[in-house]
Amino acid sequence: MDFLFSLNEENRSTIRKQFKRRFIFSKGLDEIMFRTGLMILTAPLSLTQANVSNHLKYASKLIKDTLYVHLQPYPGNIPVKDPSCRMFKFQTQPPSKEIQKLIGTVYSQAAAICQNIDVRVLLGHIRNGEQPMEFKPHTLQTKSYDVVFTDISHSDKDSFKDVIKSGYDTLNDVNVETLEAVKATEGDTDATKETESDILPSYRHIVLGGTFDRIHYGHKMLLTDSCLLCQEEMTIGVTDGVMNAKKTLCELMLPTNVRIQQLTELLLDLKPGLELNIVPITDPFGPSIVVEDMNCIVVSQETLKGGDAVNKRRQEKGLSKLDVHVIDLLEDVHHGDDEEVKISSSSQRRRLLGTLLKPPKPYKSESGPYIIGLTGGIATGKSSIAQRLEKLGAAIVDCDKLGHSAYTKGTEAFDSVVKEFGDDVVGEDGEINRKALGPKVFADKSKLEKLNAIVWPAILKLAQAQIQQHHANGCHIVVLDAAVLLEAGWDSIVHEVWATILSQQEAVRRIVERNKLSEEQAIQRIQSQMVNEARVEQANVVLCSQWEYQVTQVQVEKAWALLKERLNM
């Protein structure tokens, strides 16, 4: 930039702005980041569309958690020749197709740029009715914000802050950042004139449904369109129970009550004042085929057939037909080769594989090696993953193999087994005859529990000896490979639990192919074990071998790299 200009007020303001930004970024982001921000954009639609990407890039460098966006494009806010036009005030406006398109741009750009923050476009001031309507002040769910980003020219910063706080209250003394943008031209000031055909239809009662797992920008577009169309009441069905069973990595889905809570909090931010009915559903229809006074159902391109099915059922029940509003899907610019092109919850869950889902136990290097407890059900690829970890540098303690030597002749466990189950379980070679012992314990759950109470402590003792031997040999990370890690309580000696999971359909296929069992027998094997959800609940890291070999390898390598990063290795 050329700084050789006369120091009039405009130039002094420019210098101050440049100095401030250089100071901010020279300090480092951790020192100057704000938790929550409010972005107010008032330039004409065409200019705001052109500048959204740059505005979001700038704000995303300064925000940790949530960025609220208030869109109010109208000519009166543009710095033009008449100084009286520079004063900003909050106003309501109708839900036009152009505003709808602009919000779509904000969310699509946010999906590409702001992956680590929560961007929310506020809609409380966008509503149908005779204009102008009174703008109603709004308290955000975060209760406060720390910085305001705006494209508005303001000479009196304190007065401007008061205006902003009159619309969105905050307890904080906010900073104000003026956004740089393309200059407005006279032609741009007509960009927000709407005709009657540009205004979206409005409905008293809207209905929609979905998983709403880990709310993403695709969900936000679905909810935004619903809010723009809705005047009073919104009913949302959130999938529960059997509706989730066939979802990819359903074990990683948030509990239904958590998803409902997050959805409620988001909608209270987006459009306060709506009457919300958010309920769990265990079938594809939920309340949409029961409630008479609904007017419109909002669907995506993927679920359009579902909307038609709802109307068919309503017709059969003598209920009024719903208008069907279809939203476009948002492209996921970060999708991998093995992921969906659209932004989706299933892709987000896949990206959780190999990452730390909850904090590990405290670790001091002088206390011994770092121990990973690796567990998983039959045919989930646990042993294969253990081998991959061994190639990456981990030492492996195979508890399944130790089980064979835990009660050999001469051990305390051997004597305890014979005492509990009788001399007839001893074979001709003097060792425990598994074929004789098996029928006794597998036919009686209480006897199986007694056997486990004898054998599990013996296995753990052998495993701990191997762990110490690996540490003595200079190994810093040991993997305790154990199918019954959690059932036996061995997770008490590990720093992290890594669980391998697999869909039941794929697990059955593998068991039938590998173990030469019938499908019914395979299902019985699976159902006799701890369910995936229980393992995931206790796991720090989850891995899944559902897909091709290389996909699992990438997961394992990611998990290993993140582990070494946690341990500063």
N, C-alpha and C positions, 0 to 999 in steps of 0.2 A: 504494500500500500504506500502511496506517496504522502508523506507527512509534511511536505513543504507547502502549507496553505496558511492563509491568514487565520488567526485564532478568534473567529467569531464564535457565538454560542453553539452553533451546530457542530463546528469542528472540535471545540473543547469537549462536547458530549461524545463525539466519536473517539477522541483520544482516551477519555475516561473508560469507555466501553472496551477498547482494545487492551488497555492496561489491565483492566479487571480480569479479562479472559486469560491474558497471558499469566497473570498472577495465580488464577485458579488452577490452570493446568500445570504450572510449574511446581505447585505444592504437592501434587499427587492426588488421585481421586479419593483415596481412603480418608484424606484429611478434610475434604470439602463436600463429600456426598450428603445429599439431603434424603431423608426417608421417604417423604411424600411431596409431590408437586401438583400444581394446578396450571394447566396450559389454557390460555384464552386466545382463540383465534377469531379475528373479526374481518379480515380482508375479504374481498369478493371471492366467490366460490372458485373461479378459475385460478386466482392467485394462491388461495389456500391449497387447492389441489396440487399446484406446482411446487409448493414449499413444504408440504407435509413431511416428506422424507428427511429434509435437512433439519426441520424443527425437532423431529423425533430423535434423530442422531445426536443432536446437541443435548437434548434433555436426558437421554438415556445414559449419558456420561456422568450426570450429576444426581440421578435418582437411584435409590436402593430398592424401594419396594413398589410404590404405586404412583402412577401418573394419571391424574384426571384431566380430561379434555373437554372444554366448553366451546362449542362451535356456534358462533353468532355472526355469520357473514351478512352484512348489509351496508349500503353505501355510506350511511351516516358515521361509521367508525373509521372511514378511510381518511388519512391526512390529506385534505384538499385545501384549496385556497381560503375557504371560509373558516376562520379559527373556531367558530361556534360548533363546527361539525366534529371537532376533535374530542369532545367530551363523551366518554363512554358511560353507558348505563345498561344494566341487564334488561333484556326484553324477551318476550315470548315470540315464537314464530311457528308457522304451520309445518307439518311433516311433508316436505316436498320430495319429489324423486331426486332432485339435485342434492339435497341434504343427505338423503339415503345413500346416494352414490359417494358422497364425500366421506361419510362414516365408513363405508366399505373400503375406501382408499386408506383411511387412518388405520383400520384394523389389518389390512393386508400388508401395509408398510410396517406396522408394529410387529407383525408375525415374523417379518424378515429382519428387522433391526433390533427390536426390544425383547429378546427372548428371556431375559432375566428379570424383567419388571412387568408389573400388571398394569396395562393401559386400559382405562375405562372412559368411554365417551358418554358424557352426561346428557340425559334426554328430558329432564324435568321441565325445561322451558320450551320443548318442541311438542306442541299438541294442537289438535284440531279445535275449532271454535271461532267465534267472531273475534276478529283482531281489532285493536290490540287487547290481550288479556294481561292481567297483573302477573308479574314475575314473583314467584313464591320463594323466599330464602330457603336454603337447603343445608342441613347439617350432614356432612359426609360420614360414612361408616368409620373411617379412620379418625374421626373427631377433629382432626387438624391437618394442616399442610404447612410446609416449611418454605416453599419458594413458589413464585408465580412467574411463568413464562408467558410473554405476551407480545403480539405484533402491534400493540397500541402505542402511539406516541403520547407521552405524559410528561409535562413539565413540573408538576407538583406531585412527587412520589407519595407523600403522606396522604394527600387527598385521594390519590388513586388507590392506595391500600384500603382506605376506608370504604370506597365504592366496592372493591372486590369482597371485602369482609361482609358487606351488607347482603351480598348474594350467597356466599359460601363462608360460613362462620369458621373461625379458627382461633385457638388460644395462643398461637405462636405469633411472634413478630416476624412476619414473612420477609424474605428477600424478593426483589423484583429483577428479573432478567428480561431485557428487551431482545426479541428475536430479530435477526437480520433476515430480510426477505427482498424479493424482487420488487422494485418500485411499482406503484399502481399507476395506471393510465386512465384517462377519462372514460374510455370504452369499458373498463372493468367495472365501473360503478353501477352499471345496469345489469350485472351478472346475476343478481338475486331476485329479479322480478319474476314472480310465478304467475302462470295462468291457472284457471280452475282445473284444467286437465293435468297439471303438474302435481297437484296435491294428492297424497295417498288417501285411500278410503279409510274410514274409521269404523270400528266395531265396539260394541259395548263389552262383549265377552269373547276373549280369545282362548284357544286351547292348543297345546303342543306337548310333545313328549321327547324323552331321550335318556341316555345314561348320565350325562352331565358329570362325567368322571374327570377330575382335574381340569377344571374349566379352561378352555383354550379360546383362541380368537374365532374359530368356527362357531363355537357355542355363543360367543358374544354377538356375532352377526345374526344368528337365529333369534336370540333374545332381543336384539336391537330392533329388528323388523317387527317382532311381536309387540314391543313397546310403542313403536311408531304407529301401529295400527290400532292399539288398544286404548279405549277411553276409560274403562272402569275396572273390569275384572279379568284376571288372567289365571287359568288353570293349567298346571304343568304336571304331567305324569313322569316320575323318575323310576327307571327300571329297577326291579328288585327280584331276588330269588331266582326262579328258573329263567327269567328273562335275561339274566346275565351269564347263564351257564355256558353258552356257546361263544361268548365274547373272547377275543384273543387275550390271553393272560388275565382272565377274570380274577385270578387270585390276588392280583395287584390292584384291583379296583378299590377305591375308598368305600368305607361302609355307607349304606344308603342314608343314614341319618346325617352323616358328615356332608355328603353330596347335597342333601336338601338344605342343610344349614348354609353352606357356601353359596348355593344358588339364591337363597333368600337374601343373604347379605349383599350379593351383587345387584340384585334387582332393586333393593332399597336404595342403593347408590344410583343406579341408572335412571330409574323413574319412580321417585317416591310418590305415594298417594294411591297407587294401584291396590286393589284388593287381591291378595295373592292366595291361591289354593294350590299348594305344592304337596303332592301325595305320592307314596310309593305305588307302583303298579306291577302286577305279576302276569299280565297278559298284554297283547299288543294294543288294546283299546282303552282300558282304564275308564275314567269318567266320561270320555268323549262320546260314548254311546249310551250314556245314562242321563246326562243333564240336558234338559230341553232348551234352556235359554242361551246356549252357545251360538255364536254367529260365524266364526271363522276358525279354521285350523291352519297352523303354520307348519310347513314341512320343508325338507331339503329336496334336491333333485333325486337323491337316493331313496327317500322315503315317500315319494309322490304316490306310489301304489298303496301305501298305508293310508294316506288321506282318502283315496278313493274307496278303500275297504271300510273306513269309518263311515263314510256317507251311505254306503250300501247297507251297513248294519243299522244305521239311524233310520233309513227308509223302512227297513223291515220292522222296526219298533214304532213306526209312526211319528218319528221325531223330525224336526226341520232339517233341511240340507244345509251343510256348512259351506261357505266360500272356502276355497283352497288357495292359500298363498304360498308360493314356492320361492325359496331363497337359493342363491347361487352358492356353490361350495368354494371355500378359500383354498388356493394352492399352497402346499407346504414347500417352500423353496429350499428347505433344509432336508428334505426326505432322502433316505438312502435308497440304494438299488432294490432292497428287499422290503421297502416300506410303501405305504399308500401315497399317491401323489397329493391327495387332499390332506388338509390338517385334520387329524383324527386322534381320539383318545387312545386307540390301540397302538398307534405309532409312538405316542408319548409313553405308554407303558413299556413298550419294547426298549425305549431309550433308558428306562430305569434299570434294566438288566445289567448287572456288573457294577452298579453304583452303590454307594453307601446309603442305605435307607434309614438307618438310625445309628446313633453313636456307639462305638465299641466300648469295651471296658477299659479302664485306665491301664497303662502299660509302662513298666520301667525296664529298660534293657538289661540292667544288672540282675534282674530277677529270673532271667531265663529267656528262652526263645518266644517269639510271638506265635501264638497258637490259633490256627483257623480250624473250626469244627465244620467239616463238610458232611452234609447229610442229604438224603433224598429217598424217595420211594423206589420201588422196583421198576427197572427199565427207564429211569429218568436220565441215565448217562452219567451218574455220579462217579463211577470208577474211571470212565474215560476222561472226565474233567480232572480227576485227581492225577492221572497220567500227564495231562497237559500242564498242570501246575508244577509237576515234578520236572518237566523239561524246562520250565521257566526259572527253576532254581529252588523250589520248595522241597523239603524232606517230607516223605509220606509215612504215616503210621496207619496201617490197614487193620482196623479193628475187626473187620469181618473175618480176616485170616487168623487174627489172634484168638478168635472164638474157638477155633479148632484145638488150640493148645492150652486153653484156659483151665481145662479140667482133665489133663492127662494124668496117667497113673503116678502117684506119689505127691500130688498137690492136695492142698486143703480142700479145694473145690471138688476134686475127685471123691474124696471121702464123704463130703457133704451130699453129693449127688447120690452115691450108693446108699447112704443112710436114709435119705428122703424117699428114694424110689425103688430100693430093693436090689439084691444081688443079681437079679436076672437081667439088669441093664448092662452088666459087665460081659464083654465078649470073650471068645476063646483066647484072644491075644492079651487079655488083661486090661484092655482099655474100655471106655464107655462105648457101647454099641448104640449108635444113633438110631438105627432102625428099630431097636427095641425100646429106646427111650421116647422116640417120636410119638407113637400112638398114645402113650400115657399122658403126655403133656398137651398135645394138640386137641385131645378130646375133652379136656377139662381146663377151663381158663384159670382156675385157682392154682392148679398144679403147674401151669406154664408160668404163672407169676412167681411161684416158689422156685422154679428152676432159674428164672431171670435173677431173682434175689441172690442166688448162689453164684451164677456165672458172671453177671455184669460187673460186680466189684473186682472179680479176678481178672477180667479183661482190662479194666481200667488200670489196675496195678501194673500189668504187663505194658500197657500203652504208655504210662508215665515213665517207665524205665526206658523205653525206646526214645521217648521225647528227650530225656536227659542225655542219652547217648548221642543223639543227633546234635544237641547243643554242644556237647563236649567235642564233637567233630567239626565245630565251627559253623553250623547251620543256624541262621537267625529266624527263619520262618518254617514252622512245622504244620503240616495239614493232618488233622486227626480225621481220617476217613471212616465214618461210622453211620450205618443205616439207622441205628437206634440211638443216635447221639442225644436227642431230646427226650425220648422215652426213658432212657437210662439215667438222665440227669447229668450226663458228661459235659453238657454245655457250661457247667459251673467252673470247669478248668480252662475254658477257651476264652480268647479275647473277642473273637467274632464268630458268628454262625453264618455259614454260607449254605443256602438251600438250593437244591436242584429240583425243578418242577417240570411237568409235562402234562399235556391234555390227556384225559382218560382215553379218548379215541386212539391217539397215537401210542399210548402206553399199552393198550390192549393189543394193537397190531404188532408191536414189538414182542410182547410176551408170547403171543400165539406163534410167531415166526421163530423166535429164539428158543423157547422152552417146549415147543410142540404141545401146547395145551389148547383146550377148546376155548372159545370166546367166553363162555360162562365161567370156566375155571380161572381165566385171566382176570375177569371182573371181580371174582371172589378174592383173589390174591390182593388186588388193589384195595378193595373195600376193607380188608383185614388190617390195613396199615393206617398210620396217621394221615389225615387228609392234607392236601397241598396248602389249604388256607391256614391250617394250624402251624405248619412249618414256616410259611411266609410271615406269619404274625410274630414269630420269634427270631426271624432272620435279620442279620445286618445287611447281607448281600444275597440277591436272588439271581440264579442262572437258569436258562432254559435251553434244552437241546432239541427243541421242536423242529428246527429248520435244518438247512444243509450244514455239513461239517464246518465249513469256513465261517458261517454265521456264528456258530458256537465258539469257534476259535477266537473270533474278534471279541466276543463277550469276555472270555477268559483273560485275554491279553489286556482288555480294558480294566477288568477287575484287579488284575495283578499290578498294572501300572498305577492305578489309584491307591492300592494298598501301599506300594513302595513310597508313593508321594506322602501318604499319611504318616509313614514311619520315617520319613526323611532319609530314605535309602537311595 
